[in-house]
Amino acid sequence: GFMDEFFSEIEAIRNNIDKIDENVTEVKKLYSVILSAPTSDQKTQEDLEAITNDIKKLANGARNKLKTIERNLESEEQERVSADTRIRKSQHAVLSRKFVEVMTKYNEAQVDFRERSKGRIQRQLEITGKATTDEELEEMLEGGNAAVFTAGIIDSGISKQALNEIEARHKDIVRLESSIKELHDMFVDIAMLVESQGDLVENIEQNIAKSVDHIEAAKEQTKKAVRYQTKARKVMSFFFSFLSSHINLVKSPSG
């Protein structure tokens, strides 16, 4: 019957989310491999790209299914609220929470990888006697072009190996930022999805707090506030600020 169909749909969404979770674990391993070698090999980059695309596909699937269930529940509630409706609403809320958690975990892994890649560039520049502040490095990265990025460094007697590593890290960051931009709309949608679910607020707030702490800690180490100038930077923190604003909307009617 109808509920059987619903539960098989729920199972499909749960499988998607579990698979995303497994992929995020794999992505973290690949990030570590990339960070541990001066330059990453082609195979590692291809593996990372394949898993990143898989996450995007699975997340789109889960997001669309959850939105369909949400629309059906809304139209149903206008007619009547039955015991079945309440069961479906509860299942939808649980999976929405799981989805938010796994995508937040992925976003945090991306932010962490970007910070660590940037740290490697900073260290290589320090070795060559060209120390940069966090702010200066952000400005250099903003160009997005590896040749322009390294042009100002070549004259400083830098070794070919150090230059290769800097260029490789820069490419990693450019690739990462393009992936984060692609997920931007998805993050906005997730925020919308949980907007009306008051019981999720506390959980999401904890996730946001953790991410904000992480970003603040990174900023504190440089003893300088980072200007979030680049579009990609804004995209990374967009998910968290967007969720924050929606949480305030959820809270205000009861407050």
C-alpha positions as CSV (number, residue, x, y, z in Angstrom):
1,G,0.0,0.0,0.0
2,F,0.8,3.7,0.3
3,M,2.8,3.4,3.5
4,D,4.9,0.5,2.0
5,E,5.8,2.8,-0.9
6,F,6.7,5.5,1.5
7,F,9.0,3.3,3.6
8,S,10.8,2.0,0.5
9,E,11.4,5.6,-0.5
10,I,12.7,6.4,3.0
11,E,15.0,3.4,2.8
12,A,16.4,4.7,-0.5
13,I,17.1,8.1,1.0
14,R,18.8,6.5,4.0
15,N,21.0,4.4,1.7
16,N,21.9,7.6,-0.2
17,I,22.9,9.4,3.0
18,D,24.9,6.4,4.3
19,K,26.7,6.2,1.0
20,I,27.5,10.0,1.2
21,D,28.9,9.4,4.7
22,E,31.2,6.6,3.5
23,N,32.3,8.8,0.6
24,V,33.1,11.7,3.0
25,T,35.4,9.3,5.0
26,E,37.1,8.3,1.7
27,V,37.5,12.0,0.7
28,K,39.2,12.8,4.1
29,K,41.7,9.9,3.5
30,L,42.4,11.3,0.0
31,Y,42.9,14.8,1.4
32,S,45.5,13.4,3.8
33,V,47.3,11.6,1.0
34,I,47.4,14.8,-1.1
35,L,48.6,16.8,1.9
36,S,51.3,14.3,2.8
37,A,53.1,14.4,-0.6
38,P,54.8,17.5,-2.1
39,T,52.7,17.0,-5.3
40,S,49.8,14.7,-5.7
41,D,49.7,12.0,-8.4
42,Q,47.2,11.9,-11.2
43,K,45.5,8.8,-9.9
44,T,44.8,10.4,-6.5
45,Q,43.3,13.5,-8.1
46,E,41.1,11.3,-10.4
47,D,39.9,9.3,-7.4
48,L,39.1,12.4,-5.5
49,E,37.2,13.9,-8.5
50,A,35.2,10.6,-8.9
51,I,34.1,10.5,-5.3
52,T,33.3,14.3,-5.2
53,N,31.0,13.8,-8.3
54,D,29.4,10.8,-6.6
55,I,28.7,12.8,-3.4
56,K,27.1,15.5,-5.6
57,K,24.9,13.0,-7.4
58,L,23.8,11.2,-4.2
59,A,23.2,14.5,-2.4
60,N,21.1,15.8,-5.2
61,G,19.1,12.5,-5.2
62,A,18.5,12.7,-1.4
63,R,17.6,16.4,-1.5
64,N,15.1,16.0,-4.3
65,K,13.4,13.0,-2.6
66,L,13.2,14.8,0.8
67,K,11.7,17.9,-0.9
68,T,9.1,15.7,-2.7
69,I,8.0,14.2,0.6
70,E,7.9,17.6,2.2
71,R,5.6,18.9,-0.6
72,N,3.3,15.9,-0.2
73,L,3.1,16.3,3.6
74,E,2.3,20.0,3.2
75,S,-0.6,19.4,0.8
76,E,-1.9,16.5,3.0
77,E,-1.9,18.6,6.2
78,Q,-4.2,21.1,4.5
79,E,-6.8,18.4,4.1
80,R,-6.4,16.3,7.3
81,V,-3.8,15.1,9.8
82,S,-3.8,11.4,10.3
83,A,-1.6,9.0,12.3
84,D,0.1,8.1,9.1
85,T,0.9,11.7,8.4
86,R,2.6,12.1,11.8
87,I,4.7,8.9,11.2
88,R,5.8,10.2,7.8
89,K,6.6,13.7,9.2
90,S,8.7,12.2,11.9
91,Q,10.6,10.0,9.4
92,H,11.2,13.0,7.2
93,A,12.5,15.0,10.1
94,V,15.0,12.3,11.2
95,L,16.4,11.9,7.7
96,S,16.6,15.7,7.1
97,R,18.7,15.9,10.3
98,K,20.9,13.0,9.1
99,F,21.3,14.7,5.7
100,V,22.3,18.1,7.3
101,E,24.8,16.3,9.6
102,V,26.6,14.4,6.8
103,M,26.7,17.4,4.4
104,T,28.0,19.7,7.2
105,K,30.7,17.1,7.9
106,Y,31.6,17.2,4.2
107,N,31.7,21.0,4.2
108,E,33.9,21.0,7.4
109,A,36.3,18.6,5.7
110,Q,36.6,20.9,2.7
111,V,37.2,24.0,4.8
112,D,39.9,22.1,6.8
113,F,41.6,20.9,3.6
114,R,41.7,24.4,2.3
115,E,43.2,25.8,5.5
116,R,45.9,23.0,5.6
117,S,46.7,23.4,1.9
118,K,47.2,27.1,2.5
119,G,49.4,26.4,5.5
120,R,51.6,24.3,3.3
121,I,52.0,27.2,0.8
122,Q,52.8,29.5,3.7
123,R,55.5,27.2,5.0
124,Q,57.1,26.8,1.5
125,L,57.1,30.6,1.2
126,E,58.7,31.0,4.6
127,I,61.5,28.6,3.7
128,T,62.4,30.8,0.7
129,G,62.4,33.8,3.0
130,K,59.1,35.2,1.5
131,A,56.9,35.1,4.6
132,T,53.2,36.1,4.0
133,T,50.4,37.0,6.3
134,D,47.1,35.1,6.0
135,E,45.6,38.2,4.4
136,E,48.3,38.5,1.8
137,L,48.0,34.8,0.9
138,E,44.3,35.2,0.5
139,E,44.9,38.1,-2.0
140,M,47.4,35.9,-3.9
141,L,44.9,33.1,-4.1
142,E,42.1,35.3,-5.2
143,G,43.6,35.5,-8.7
144,G,42.9,31.8,-9.3
145,N,45.7,31.5,-11.9
146,A,48.7,29.4,-10.9
147,A,51.1,31.2,-13.3
148,V,50.1,34.7,-11.9
149,F,50.3,33.2,-8.4
150,T,53.9,32.0,-8.7
151,A,55.1,34.9,-10.9
152,G,56.0,37.1,-8.0
153,I,57.9,34.2,-6.2
154,I,60.2,33.0,-9.0
155,D,62.7,35.8,-8.6
156,S,63.3,35.0,-5.0
157,G,65.8,32.1,-5.6
158,I,63.1,29.5,-4.9
159,S,63.9,25.9,-5.6
160,K,62.1,24.1,-8.4
161,Q,60.7,21.6,-5.9
162,A,59.3,24.3,-3.7
163,L,57.8,26.0,-6.7
164,N,56.2,22.8,-7.8
165,E,54.6,22.2,-4.4
166,I,53.3,25.8,-4.2
167,E,51.7,25.4,-7.7
168,A,50.2,22.0,-6.8
169,R,48.7,23.3,-3.6
170,H,47.3,26.3,-5.4
171,K,45.7,24.0,-8.0
172,D,44.2,21.9,-5.2
173,I,42.6,25.0,-3.7
174,V,41.2,26.2,-7.0
175,R,39.7,22.8,-7.6
176,L,38.2,22.7,-4.1
177,E,36.7,26.1,-4.5
178,S,35.0,25.1,-7.7
179,S,33.5,22.1,-5.9
180,I,32.3,24.2,-3.0
181,K,30.6,26.7,-5.4
182,E,28.8,23.8,-7.0
183,L,27.4,22.7,-3.6
184,H,26.3,26.2,-2.8
185,D,22.7,25.8,-4.0
186,M,22.5,22.5,-2.2
187,F,23.5,24.1,1.1
188,V,20.8,26.8,0.6
189,D,18.3,24.1,-0.1
190,I,19.2,22.1,3.0
191,A,18.7,25.2,5.1
192,M,15.3,25.6,3.6
193,L,14.5,22.0,4.2
194,V,15.1,22.2,8.0
195,E,13.8,25.8,8.3
196,S,10.4,24.7,9.6
197,Q,11.6,21.8,11.8
198,G,12.0,23.4,15.2
199,D,13.2,20.1,16.8
200,L,16.3,20.2,14.6
201,V,17.4,23.7,15.6
202,E,19.6,22.7,18.6
203,N,21.5,20.1,16.6
204,I,22.2,22.5,13.7
205,E,23.2,25.2,16.1
206,Q,25.8,22.9,17.6
207,N,27.2,22.1,14.1
208,I,27.4,25.8,13.2
209,A,29.1,26.6,16.5
210,K,31.7,23.9,15.9
211,S,32.4,25.3,12.4
212,V,32.5,28.9,13.6
213,D,35.0,27.8,16.4
214,H,37.1,26.1,13.8
215,I,37.2,29.2,11.6
216,E,37.8,31.5,14.6
217,A,40.7,29.3,15.8
218,A,42.3,29.4,12.3
219,K,42.0,33.2,12.3
220,E,43.4,33.5,15.9
221,Q,46.6,31.6,14.9
222,T,47.4,34.3,12.4
223,K,46.6,37.1,15.0
224,K,44.8,38.9,12.2
225,A,41.2,38.9,11.1
226,V,40.9,37.4,7.7
227,R,39.1,39.4,5.1
228,Y,36.7,37.0,3.4
229,Q,37.2,38.6,0.1
230,T,37.1,35.8,-2.4
231,K,33.7,34.6,-3.6
232,A,34.7,31.0,-2.7
233,R,35.4,32.0,0.9
234,K,32.0,33.5,1.1
235,V,30.5,30.4,-0.3
236,M,32.2,28.3,2.4
237,S,30.8,30.2,5.2
238,F,27.5,30.9,3.4
239,F,25.9,27.6,4.5
240,F,26.5,28.3,8.2
241,S,25.4,32.0,8.1
242,F,22.3,31.0,6.0
243,L,21.4,28.3,8.5
244,S,21.9,30.8,11.4
245,S,19.5,33.3,9.8
246,H,16.9,30.7,9.3
247,I,17.2,29.4,12.8
248,N,16.5,32.9,14.0
249,L,13.4,32.9,11.9
250,V,12.3,29.6,13.4
251,K,12.9,30.8,16.9
252,S,11.4,34.3,16.7
253,P,7.7,33.3,16.5
254,S,7.9,31.4,19.8
255,G,10.1,34.0,21.5
